[in-house]
Amino acid sequence: MHPDSPNPISRRRVLSLAAGAAAGTALASVLPGGASAAPTGSPEFRDPALPTRQRVEDLLGRLNLDEKIALLHQYQPAIPRLGVAAFKTGTEALHGLAWSTDRNADGAVVTATATVFPQAIGLASTWDPELVERVGEAVGTEARGYHSDNPDVWGLQLWAPTVNLLRDPRWGRNEEGYSEDPHLTGVISTAYGRGIQGADPERLRAAPVLKHYLANNNEIHRHTASSTLPPRVKREYYERAFEPALSADAATGAMSAYNLVNGRPMTVHRDFDDLLRDWAPRPLFNVTDAGGPNNLTGDQSYYTTQPEADAAILKAGLDSFTVDDTDSEKTITAVRTALDGELLAESDVDEAVRHILSVRIRLGEFDPHGGPYGRIGREVVDSPAHRALAHQAATRATVLLKNEHDALPLSPARTNRIAVIGQLADTLYTDWYSGALPYEVTPLRGVRTALGPSTTVTSSEGADRIALTAPDGRHVTATDDEQPLRLTSGADSATRFDVFGWGEEIVTLRAASNGKYLSFEQDGRTLVNDAEQPNGWNVRQRFRLRAHGDGHVLEYAGYDAGESWFGDRKYATVDDGGRLTVTAGSPDSATTFTREVVRDGRQEAVAAAGDADVAVVVAGSMPLINARETDDRQEMDLAPEQQKVLELVHRANPNTVLVLENSYPTTITWAQDNLPAILWTTHAGAETGNALADVLLGRADPAGRLTQTWPRSVEDLPDVLDYDIIKSERTYQYSTATPLYPFGHGLSYTTFDYGVPELSEPVISADGATRVSVTVRNTGRRAGDEVVQLYTHQRQSRNPQPRKRLRAFRRVRLEPGRSRTVNFALRGADLAHWDVTRERWVVEAATHDLLLGSSSADIRRRRALRVRGETIPPRDLHRETTAANFDDYAGITLTDRSKQHGTAVTASDGHGWILFHDVDLGPGAGGITALVANGSAGPTHLGVRLDGPAGRELGAITVPATGGEYAYRTVRSRLTRARGRHDVYLVLDGPTRIATFHFER
């Protein structure tokens, strides 16, 4: 277990391990739900009184090789002779039961109508693990409900939570993750996973799988980009997000990411076997991401044949192939070929099947009546209790970003007229990994219901309503029965379209005739008005209205418009029957329409605001349009159309409150500078409107906190593909830029005072601990929640240390004038960092600042803690040294030493260097020996310099061509003898790969 795992996780893990050990001999009668024993004469694998491992071995021993191989695919077939049913991996459940591929419909997506909770980033914004655990319990229960109806479609292995760190806010899948901080991510993912699984360590309500291991935080080149992770960054940051849930027995497996890490595809990364299984107290059932196996022989070209690739996947510790939709024959054939070619042994297949069967048995599949959770039915879905929980979660996730002069909460007694304005004022949107909403309470409806008939609530979406007219005078008409759009004559025949702007020139068009959105229909390439809202993988409701000549052309901008099948015909024109089709290859060959504004959205919004006591502008994103899987954000501003409405409304009514509803940080600098109050929420599900009304009217205190740093400008961010947060100074831990809103930020309707913190032990050893106590008092006139956050900073270190690092937090509720003492346990081991000189965790002798406050920037109290640790000695490069364990670098990248194991260093553009700091050369280094590979045709060079990349040269190695990038050779060279302590630089010229080296005396 990693040193900075939260104390509650440590405690619960011990309980889980103890319970798990006891469960091996427990009788079925003590299981939750009173599961009955197996009938007399049943095989051992059907006896719930036996230990899981014994049941697994019994079932495994009854399977023949063909049956075992068939279990390795996502769609595991039934085995009738043993009475074993079919089993499907993977039901999406990031913030509620979402969707599943339909086994009976050739991989079609089937969406669940279920309780939709706030997006994952919203759940984390509650900073409330107990609440998140209850949400997980509801999700696992609803998964059981759907499973009872159709187990072929609704599998009980849930692909959630997403644990990828939100190190770059431009990531298209930002809403799927929890935080840029590994500790917060670990606590929240552990809570969610534990809730899904249930309280019994031996029987699972459902089986959560962590996504996507590892360092997966970009969509651009997501199959081919390699995340360069120096050892400290990998160990201290990226791994630390995944370890807590696994070590706490709150997850049953992990999914591999699409990307490469240090040159090796994660689909074949040995961490799954060598690291993740060491963290977990029980067998893990690991899976590939969809299509990952084929990427190895496709875009990544890492293996020549699929049998090689599939063999490597199994040897790396992945147990199930999510690939080729329902067609398992390709995987079966590849694995069989790998066995025949001795790339795999049957024991490799057995090991993967053991992991699979272990989870299937824990799910109660082979227990009488399906185990303790087997009687849960569809009646649990969207229950009143789950609706109430969704309301509570949406409320607690709301973050108050700004509140000048107590603009919020609104006072109904002093507010007779409220205008609720904006594109999201009366609409709720869902994302790709969301279920369908069983009902909708929009912000407008929530406010109206909360205020009742005594307050006038007006509204405007702030969107233009337009008519489109062809050059011949005919109008574009959309009927009310979802037919293709046509041109018709007559002054009253034109259909009006409401135009919603989402930035980057993307608009959606909603037909006033039936309230449905304009869509591209692939068959016939026609335009129809048939979508309730933008939807689907290709989002065929995306368009651009481009000015052209004296009018506008309509350009189709769905995500499939760039695919090869689509061609270059993406502009709308009119066919001989008067239908609008997407068949023009350029604006010049498209139909140019006159765009007539029949209702000015800005003027309507201004009129509504000017006639109100307060204006609430609800602005934000459409999750399938602004950023999503396969599409990162290029810009971070509010959409220009929405920004303009916001500015005009504020000009008309200074009492304007912004409710920002989206999935990621947004550079709302104008709003921060000009508006009195700003609230932020994610797309928070069916209860969004009720939650916002509660917060706006002061029925609830907005105590959510940001889980990401919000930059002032996109220019403040490094390249999206730069994963080294230490060198590039990313996240609140290392960044020196002034943010718009810092990590952990969030205001309250009341105020809190922090007392002087106390330490039970002011000095501790590396294996010691202290209790940090601080008394927090509500000094305001309202009850409210405070999120007390504990950060640390190490003052002295051999290595660059974070400016701050979150160690613990607690959300507490206090009545006015009341106090509470908050206690945090902090161990010396929690303060360890990765020592690259000796490849182990180290607790240095140092003084640590303990920083207590309500955000990473709002530190209220400080104490010093002295730690009696060790001093990292100077490097001794006379010992075998892994080249990747450098202290600094420039112009290099990390790559795979071999396809199976290890990391090597190579120059990224032909020239680079790596630094080894504070090397004790002793009496002198007389030579260097290095293990290197050179796949080029000619020799390359490796220079050794002191105290700078252009410093004194001690010597150089000429690296001959070795016959391939994985063909390593040991080479030696004499060095000019140097003594004492120096910084040593290895300077690479050419495509040399250096794996290890050492100095000779």
N, C-alpha and C positions, 0 to 999 in steps of 0.2 A: 504494500500500500504506500502511496506517495506521501511524503511528509506533510503536505498542507491540506490533506483531506479534512473536511469539516468535522468537528467533534461529534455532532449528532450521527453522522454517517459511521464513524468509527464505533460508536456505542451500538448502533443498530446492526452493524455488520457482525459484531461479536454475538449479539442475540440470534441473528439469522444462522450463523455457523453452529451455535449451540442447538438451536431448534432443528437444523438440518441433520445433525448427528443423531439426535434423539429420534427423528422421524424414521430412521432406518429400521427401528424395531417397534415403531408405534403400530397399534391396531387400527384398522379402518374405522372403527367406531368412534375414534377421537378426532377424525378428520372433520373440517368444517362441512356442514350440511349433512353430517351423519352418513357418509358413503358406506354402503354395505359391502360385506366381504364377497369375494368371487364364489360362484357356485362350486360345490365339491366336484373335483375332477377337471376343473378348468386348468389350462396351462399357466405356468408361473407368471407370464407377462400380463395376465389378466387379474392377478391377485394384488389388490391395493395394500395388503398387509405386509408385503415383501419390500425390501429396499429397492429403490429405483434401479440401481446398478444391476442387481440380480435379475430384475424384470427385463432390462435392456439386453443382457447377455442371453437370456432365454429366447427372446424374440429374434435376436440376431442369429442365433444358432439354428433357427428354423427356416431362415431365408436361404435361397440358392443365389448364386452369383448374379444371374440375370435380374432377379428381384432387387438385390442390393443396388445394382447399378441404376436401375430405374428410379430408385428413391433419391438419387442425387439431383434430379431436375426439380424445378419449381413446382411442376404439376406431378406429384407423386401418385402413381396409379394404385387402384385397389388391388389387394391380394386375396381373392375370394377363398382360396383353399385354407387360409388362416383366419378368415373373417375380418381382415384388416381393410378399413375403408380408404378411399382416396384422401389425399391431404394436399392442400395448396398453401404455399408460403405467401405471405405478403398481402396484408390489408392496410391501407394507409390510414393513419390515425394521429396526425400531428396535433390537432386541437379539436378532436372529436372524430368519430368514425366518418371516413371520407369516401373512398372508393376502392374498388377492387376490379382486377381484370376478370372478365367473365369467361370461365372455362368452356362454357357451352356456346359462346358466340365469337369464337376465334379472337380472343384477346380484347374484346370491346370493353371500354370502361363503364362500369355500373356504379352510379353514385348513390350513396345512402342518404336518405332523409332522416337526419338524426340531430341530436343536440350539437350545435356549433358553438364552441367556446372561443374566446379571443385567440387570435393567431399566436403561435408559439412565443414570439417576441413579446406579445402582450401578456401572456402568462408569466413570463420571467419578470416583466415590469411590475408585477405585484410584489416582488421580493418576499413572497409568502409561501414557503415550501409546504406548509400544512394545507393551504388552500389548493395548491397545485396537485398534491397527492390525492385530494378528494376529486379533483377534475379527472385525474388518471383513473381513479376507481370508477367514475361514471363512464368513461370511454371504454374501459375494459368490460364493464357490464353491458353496455350497448353492443359491443362487439359480440358478446355471447348471445344477445337477443337476436341479432341478424344471423349468426351462425346456426341458431336453432331452426331457422327457416330454410337456409340453403348453404350447407357446409361446403359444397363444391365451389361456391363463389366467395363466401365470407369466411376466409380462414382465420384462425386464432393466433397465428404469428403476425403481430402488428409491427409494421415498419415505422417505428417512432420510439423515442424522440430523435430529432435531428440535433446533434451535439457539436456540429462544426462551429468554430468560433467566428464571430462577426468582426473579423479584423479589418475588413474593408466594407464601408457602408454602401458601396456601389453594387455589391453582389446582387444578382437578380433574384436569389432565393433568400434574401435577408430575413424575410418574415418567418422562415422555417426554423431559424436558430434562436438561441436564447440571449447571447451576450458576447461581447468582446473579451470578457474575463473568464478564465478557466474555473476559478473557484465558484463563482455564481452559477456558471453553466453546470458544473458538477453537482451542486446542491439541487438545482431545479430539475435536472434530468433524473437524478436519483429519486426525487419525490414523485415525479410523473411515472417513472418506471415502476416504482414500488406500488403506486396506486393501481396501475394496470394489472400487475401480477396478483395482488391480494396479500393478505396477512400471513397465510400459511406458506412457509418456505418450500414445502414439498409438493404442493398442488397449486397450479397456476390458473388464475381467472383467464388471462391471456398472456402471450409471450412477447414482450417488447424487444425490439432490435434497434441498436443505436446506429444512426446514420451520420455521416458517411466517412469512415476512417480512411485517410487522414489528410489534413491540410487542404480541404476542398472549399474554396471561397471565391471562385470565379467561374463564370460561364463561358467567357471567350476562350476558345481552344481547350475546352474542358476535358476532351479526350486525349489531347496530346501535350498539354502544358505540364512541365515538371516543376513542382514546388521545391525550391532550394531551401533546405532546413539544416543549418549548422546544428551540431549536437545539443548545445544549450537551448536553442529555440525549440527544437523538437521535444526535448525532455521537459523543460520548464513550462512551456506554453501549450503546444498542440496536444501532446499526450495527456496533459493534466486535465483536459476537459473530459476525456473518455474514461479515465481510470476510476473516478468515484462511483459511478453507477455500477460498473462491473465488479469492483471490489466489495461493494455493499450488497451484492447479490440482487440488484434491482434491474438487471437486464439479462436476457437469455442469449444474446449474441450481438454481432456487429455486422454491418454491411460495408463492403469495400467501396471506396470512392472511384470515380472514373479517372482522375488525374494520376500522374506519376509523382513520386517523391524521390528526390535525388536520383532521377533517371530511371527509376524502376516503377512500373505500373502497380498501383495499389491492389489490383486484382490478383497479383502474385507476390505480394509483400509478405515476408515471413513473420512480421509482427503479429499476425493473426494467431500463429502457433506459438511463437517464441515469447511474446509479451502479453497479449490480451488474455490468453488462457492462464498465465501465471497470476494475473490480477484476480481472476474470477474463482470463487470457491466451488463452483459447479461446472459441469460441461457446457460449453457454448455451442450454439447452433448458428454458425456464421454463413452469410449469403453474399453473393455478388450483386452488384447493382444491375439493373436491366440492361442486357446487351453487353455487359462488361467482358464476358469470355470472348465474344467475337471481336471486340476492339483489339484484343491482343494480336490477332492475325489480320486485322483491318487497318484502321487509322494509325494504330501504334506500331504496327509491323515488328512486334517484339519477338514473335515466334512465327516460324514458316508454316506450320501445320496446326490444326485444331487439336489433334491428340497431344502434341507437345504442350500446347497452351493449357488444356484441361488437366493434364497431369501436374503441371506446375501449380495450378489453382488448388488442387487437392493437397499437394505437398506443402503449400503455404499456410494451410489451415482454414480454408473456406470449404464448406460442406455442401452447399447447394448452388446450382447453376440457374440463375435467372436470365434466360436467354431463349430466343426463337419462339416467344409467346407460348402457345400450348404444345408446340411440336418438340417433344422430348427425344425423338429418335436421333436427331443430330448429336445431342450430348451423349446418348447411350452408345452410339456408334464410335464417337471419338474416344470415350473412356475405354470401351472394349478394345479398340485399336491400340490405345496406350498400354493396356494390360498385355496384349499379345506381343507388343514390341518391347516389353519389360521397362517401359518408362514409369510404370506403376506396378506395385504389388497388390495382391488382393487385400493384404493387411491395411493398405492405405484407404481402400474403399471401406473396409470394415470400420476403421476409425471414424470416418465421416458419418457413416450410418449410425454408429453408436451415439454421436452427438445429436443427430436428428431424432432418433428414437427416444433419447433421454427427455427431450422437450415434449415430444408427443405423449409420452407416458405421464409426465408431470401435468399436462393439460387435461388429464382424466379420460383420454380417448378410450383406453382399454379397461377402465373401471366400470363397475355396475352403474347403470343410469348416467354414464358420462362423468362421474365424479361429483365433487361437492358443488360445482357450478353448472352441472349438466342440465338442470331443470329450469335455468333462466330462459325466458321466452321473450318474444317481441314486445310484450307489454311494458318492458322496462324502458324502451326507447322514447325519448322526449317526454319523460315523466314529469309531473309537477316539481318533484325534488330536483331534477336535473335542470329544469327551467330556472328555478330559484338559484341554483348553483351558478348557472351561466350568467345570471343577473349580477350576482355577487362578484364573480370573476371579472366581468366587464367593468364594474364599478371600481374595483381595487386596482385594475390595470391602468386607469386614467392618470395621466401625469399633468400637473399644473406647472407649465413652463415659466409663466410670468403672471404676476397679479399686482399691478401698480394701483396704489390708493384704494385697495380693497374693492376693486371693480367686481370681483366675484367673492362670495356667491351673490346671485341676483336676489333682490328682495321682491317677492310677489306683491307686497303691500305698496311698494313704490313704483311698481312696473305694471302699467295698465295695458301697454301694447308692446309686443315683442315681434320682431321680424326674424325668421329663420331662413337664411339665404345660402345659396351655393349649390354646386353640382351634386353634392352628397347630402343635401338637406333632407331629401325625401326618398333616398335610395340606399339600399344595403347591398354591398358587393361581397362576393366570395372569391377565394383564390383556388388555384389548381388542386391543392391538397385539402380542400374543404368539402364537407358534406353539403347537401342541399338544405336550405333553411326550412324548417317546418312551419314557421310563421315569421313575420317581420315587424319589428318596432323600429321605425326610422327615427332619426333625431327630431324631425318635425312632429311625428306622432307622439313620441315620448314627451316632448315639451308640452304639447297640447293636452295630453292626458293628465300630466302632472299639475298643470295650472288650472284646468277646468274652465268652465264657461265664463268665469268672471274676468278673465284676461283675454284680450284679443291677440291671437297669434296669426300673423300673416306670413306669406312665404313667396320666394322666387328662386328658381334654380339659376338665374343669372345667365341663361343660355339663349342665344339667338334662335328664333324660329324662322326658317327660310323656305322659299319656294324656288325650284329649279326649272328654268324654261329653256327649251332647245332653240336653235337659230330660226326654225320655221314657226315659232310661236306656240308650239305645243308644250304642255306641261308634263313634268314627271309626276306620275300618279302611283301611289302605293295603296292598294285596297285594304280593307279590314280583315281579309281572310288569307293573308300570307302568300299572296300570289307574286309572280315576278313583276318588277316595276315596269311600267309602260309609259309611253307618251300619249296623251289625250288632248283633245281640244276643248275649248270652253273656259270662260273666265273663272268659273268656280270649280274647275276640275282638278286643279293642282293640289297635291298633297303637301302639307307642311312638314318639315323635318326640324327637330330640335337638335342643335349642334353642340356637342360637348367636347371641349378641348382638354387634351391630356399631356400636352407638351411634345416637343420634337415634331411638331406639325401634325401629330396624330389626332384625329377626331373620330367620334362615333355619331351616327345619325339615327335618331329615333323618330319613327313615323307617328305623326299625331293621329292618324286614322285608327291605329290599334295599339299604340304605345309600345310597339316592338321595334327592335333595332335592325337596321339595314345590314344584310349579310351577303357574302359571296357563296353561291351554290356551285360546287365543283361540276356537277353534271349540267352541261349546257353553258357553264361559265356565266350564269345569270345573276342578277341582283334581286334579292327578295327581302321582305320585311317580316322576319319570322323568329327573331331571337328575343327572349325575355331580358337578357343582358349579354354583354360580351362573354363568350364561353368557348370551350373546347381547346384542344392542344394548339391549333393553328390560329385561333382567335380571328375568325373570318368576318369580324365586325370592325376591323381597323381600316381607316381610310385617310386620305389626305385630299382636301379641297384646295387645289393649286391654282393660283392666279395664272391665266394664260390668255394673251391677246386682250380682247374686251370683256372676257368673262372668266370662268373657272372650269377646270377639268377635274374629274373625279378619279383619283388613283387608288387602286386597291393596295393595302399595306399589311395584309395578314402575314403571319410568320411563314406561311408556305409560299409566299410570292417570290421568294428567292430560290425555291427548290427547282431541280432540273425539269421535273414534269411540267412545271407551270410555264416555263418559257419566259419570254420578255414582254408578253402581252398583259399589261397590268392596268390599262386605262379603260374607262367606261366609254362605250359608244352605243349607238342605237341600231338594232338589226332591222331587217325588212318588215318584221311584224310589230315594230314599235317597242320591243323589249330592250331593256338595258342589259348589255353584256360586257364582260371584261375581255375584250378582244383586240384592243388597240395597242400597238407597240410603242407609241410615243404620244406626247401631248398634241403634236401636230395632226396626228391621225385620229385622235379622240374627238368626241363631241364636246364642243365648248358650250357650257350652260351659262345663262344669266342667273346670278345668285341674288334673289330679291329678299331683303330682310323685312318680314311682315310683323315681327315683334322683336324689338331691341332688348336683349337680355340685360345689358348693362343699365339701360334706362329703367327697366322694370325693377331691378335690384335696388337702384338708387332711390326710386320712388318708395319702395317698401321700407327701406332703411330710414329715409327722411321722415316718415310718418310714424316711427316707433320710438319708444323710450330707450330701447337697446336693440342692437342688431347682433345676431349670432351668425357668423359666416362659417359654414361647414364646407371645408375644402379638403382636397387631398388627391388620392390616387385611385385608379382602377387596377386591382392586383394583377390582372392578366395582360395589361397593356403597358404600364409604366416600367415594370421590370418583373421578370419571372424566370423560371427555369429555361435555360439556353440564352437568356438575354440580360446582360448587365446594364445598369444605368450608365449613361454617358454624362447626364446632367443631374444636379441635385436640387435645383430650384423648384419652387412651386410652378405649375404650368402657367405660361404667360397669360392665357385667357382668364384663369382663376385669380392670378395675381392682380390683374387690372380690375376685376370686379371687387376684390378686397380693398384696393386703394380707393376706388370710387365710393364704395359704401362707407368707408371710414371718413372720407371727405364730407359725405352727407350726414353722417352721424358719428361723432367722436366716441360715443359709447359703443364701440364695436368690439366684440369678442371673437377671436378666431378659435374654432375647433378644427384641428388638423387631424384628419383621419387617414393614416397611411401605414406603411409597413417598414419604414426606414427613416434615418435622419434626413432632414431637409434643410437647405440653407435659407431659412426664412429670416434673413437679417433685417429686411424692411419691417416685417411684422414685429420683431423684437424691439426695434428702435421706435416704432410709432404706435403700436396698439397697447391698450391698457392691460389686456389679459389674453393669455393663450393656453389652451388645453390641447393635449395630444393623446390620441388613442389609436390603437390598431383597428383593423377591420375586426370588430369584436363580436360578430354573430348576431343572432336574432334579438338579443336584449340590448343592443347598442343604444337605442333611443332611450330606454328606461334608465340605463346607467348614466348616460350623459345628462339627462334631466335631473337625476339625483345629485350629481356633482354641481351642475350649473346653479341649482336652487339651494345648495347647502344641506341637502338631506344626507349627504355623505361627504366625508373629507377626502379630497383627491391626494392620496398618499402613494401613488405609483412613483417609481423612480426609473430614470433612464438606464438602460443596460448597455448603451453605446455612447461614445463621444460623438457629439454633433459638431462637425467642423463648420467654420464660417464660410468656407469656399471649397469647391472641388479642387482648386489649385493647391490647397493645403495637404493633399493626399499624395503619397508616392504612387508609383506604377501599380496597377491592380494585380500584377503577377509577382510583385515583390513580397515574399512571405517572411523575410527576416525582420521581425518586429524590433529587434535590438538595434541593428545597424541602420535601418530606415526610420527609426524612432516612431513606431506606430503604437496606437492605442494609448489610453491614459497612462499606462505603465512607463512608457519611454518618451512620449511626444512632448516637445517643448512649445508647440504652437498654442496660441490662445484659442480655445474652442468657443463656439456659439453657446453650447451647453455642455458641461462636463459630465463625465461618467458618474452615475449615481444621483444626478440632479433631479429635483422635484420639490415643489413647494407645498405648503399646507395652508388651510384657512385659520390655523392657530400658530402659536410660536412655542418653541421649546428651549429650555436652558439645560446645559450640561454641567454637572458638577465636576469637581477635581477627581480624575480617575485614580484608582488605587490598584496596586499590584500585590498579590499575595506573596510573590517572590520578586524582588527587584533585580536579582542576579540569578541566572539559571545556567545549568550545564547543557551540553548538547542533547543529553537524554533526559533533561528535566522539563518542568512545565511551570507556568504561572497562571493565575486567574486575574483577568483584567476586569475591573468593576467600574461602572460609571452610573451615576444617578441622573436620570433625565426627568425634567419637570415640565409640565404643560403650563406655560406662563400666559396663555391667551384666554379668551372668553368662550371658546368652543371646545368640544371634545374633538380629538383628532389622533391620527396615527403618525408616528415618527419611525423612520427606518434608520436605526443606529448602525453606523458602518465603522469597522475597525480596519485600518490600513497600517502597513509597516514600511519602514525605509531603513535599509542597512547603510550606516554611515561610512564604514571602512570595508574595503574588499579588494582582492586582487583583480576582480572582474567588474565590468560595468553592471550596476544594479538598477532595478526599476526605481523611478522617482517615488512611486507608491505601488503597493500591491495589496489588494483586498484579501483579508484573512478571515473575516467573520462579519456577520450582520444579523440584525434581529428587527422585525417589525413589531412595534408595541403600540397599544392604544391607551390613551390617557384622557381622563376627564379634566376639565379646567381645574388648575391648582393642584392636581395630583402628581405624585412622583413614582418612579419605579427604578429600581437598581437593575441594570442589565449586566450580566456576567458573560464573559467569553473565556474559554480555555485556550491557551496558546502554549504549544510545546516548542522546545528547542528544535526538534526535528522538523517542525513546520517551517522553519526559517532556513532550511537547507537549499542550496542551489547546486547545479551540476558542475563538477570540476572536470574540465576537459583534459587537464594534465594527468589525471589518474583514472579518468572514466568512472567516476562514482559520485554519489551525493556527498556534500560536505557542509558542515555547520562551522562557519569561520568564527574566530574570536572577534567580536565586534559589538558596538553599541547600536541598538535599533531604536528608531523613533517609533513610538506607538501613537497613531493618529486617529482620533475619534471625531466623527462628525456626521453630517447629513448628506454629504457627497464627497467625491474625491477632491473637490476644490473648496468645499466649505468645512474646513477642519476647525472644530470648536475647542478641543483639548488635546494636549500632548503629554506623553511621559516617555522617559528613556528606560530601556531595558538592556542590561548588559548580559551578554552571552559568553560563557566560557567555552569556546570552541577550539578549533585548531587553526594554525597558520599554514596556508598552502605554500609548500616549499618551492624554490626555483625549479624550473623545468630541467630535466636531465635528458637531453636528446641522444645520449649514448645508449639509452634503452630504446627498444623497438617502439616507434611512434606512428600512430595512425595519422595520415596527412590531414584527414578531415577534422582532427582535433586542434585546429588552429585557433588563434585568438582574434585575428582580424584578416581581412582579405580585400582584394579589388580585382575586377576583371576575371574572376573565376566562377565556375559553377561546380556543384556537387553532382556526381553521376554514379551509376551502379558499377561496383567493382567487378561483379559477375551477375549473371541473371538470377542467381540464387541468394547470394549474401554479399554484405559489405558495401562500403561507400568509398569512392575515389575522388580525387580533385583533378580538374582539368581547366585549362584556360577557355573562357567563354568566347573570346574573339581573337584567339591566337596569342594573347599576351596577358599575363596577370601575375599576382603574387599572393602568398599567404604568410602571415606573421605568427611567430611563436615568441611570446613575450617572456622576458625575464628568464633567459636560459643561462644556466651555470655551466660554462664550458670547462670548468675545472682547470687542470694543467694544460688543456688544449685539445682541440679536435683535429686529427690529422687526416681524416678522410670521411667520406659519406657513402653509404650503401643505400640504395633505394629499389623498391619493387615497383616497376613502371611498365606501361604498355604504350605502344605507338602504332596506331593503325594506319598512319600515312605512309607514303612511298619513300620519304626521305627522313633524315635524322632531325631530331628536335633537341632543345637544350633546356637544362634545369640548372639555374644559377643559385649560389648560396652567398648572401650578403648580410652584413651586420648593420643594425641600427637604422635601416631605411631601405626601401626598394631600390634606391640608387646609391646605397652606401658602399662601404668597402667590400669588394668581392673576394671571398675566400677561395672560390673555385667554381667549377661548373661540370655538370655531367652531360656528355653527348649521348642521347638516347637513340639507338638505331631503330629502324623499322622492325617491329616485333611480329608482324604478320596478322595483326588484328587488334581491335580495341580491347578485347578480353584476353589477349595473349601476353601475359606478364613475364617480365624477365628481370632478374636481379642485376643491377649495374652498379659500378663503383667508380669513385674518382678521388684523387688526392686533394686535400685542402691546405691552403696556407694556414699554418697553425695560429690559433687565436686563443686567448685565455680570458678568464673572468666572466662577469655577468653581462649579457647583451640581449638585445632583441635580434632574433634571427629571421631573415626573410628568405623564402624559397621563391625564386622568380621563374615563371614558366614561359617559355617561348615555343609556340607550336602546340599541336593537339596531344601533348603528353597526358597520360593518366598516371597519377602517382597514388599508390595505395598506402605504402608504409615506407619509412626510412629510419636510419639511425646514423649517428656519428661514430667514427672509430677513433680510438686514442692513438 
